[in-house]
Amino acid sequence: MADTARTRLQQAAVKLFRERGFEGTTAAEIAAHAGVTERTFFRHFADKREVLFDGQAVLLEALLSAIEDVPQDVAPLETLFLAFRSVVPLLEANRPFSEPRQKVISATPALQERELAKLAALAEALAQALRAREVPDGRATLAAQIGMAVFAQVTVAWLENPKPGLTERLDRAERDLKTLT
């Protein structure tokens, strides 16, 4: 991550959340630890939860772009797995932030709820992208919800233990999903 105020705020937040807990940390403390004002904090983030979920827009944009690049005749779930694999370099590059971030989320029920809401929003956006590919509504929704659930589970498991790698985990999950269906 580049050393910007935004990045410093994110790093400070994760550090303080791990030391003091999410509830025990204020936006003002995060800002002070990052060497910026509280006003600067709120210019970058709507609230202290968002400091942990800031990357969703970048992830979504990358996934949607990847879906657009997949040939139209590829099945919906296969399309999603191709998109998921395309963002592996992005996720690997962000691992130094994502790993401790996930530990904070896993330890905080309010953040787990927020993560579920963010995952649901991502699934809906993926369903929209599939609908744009003329996948019928119900199938698009089902594929996106299944795909997002698998992607989230695989990513969290990878953040908890980097071996095997994320691509290998995605490949295995796709095979397992095919076996289940």
Secondary structure, DSSP 8 states (H G I E B T S, - for coil): ----HHHHHHHHHHHHHHHH-STT--HHHHHHHHTS-HHHHHHH-SSTTHHHHTTHHHHHHHHHHHHHHS-TTS-HHHHHHHHHHHTHHHHHHHHHHHHHHHHHHHT-HHHHHHHHHHHHHHHHHHHHHHHHTT--HHHHHHHHHHHHHHHHHHHHHHHH--SS-HHHHHHHHHHHHHHH-
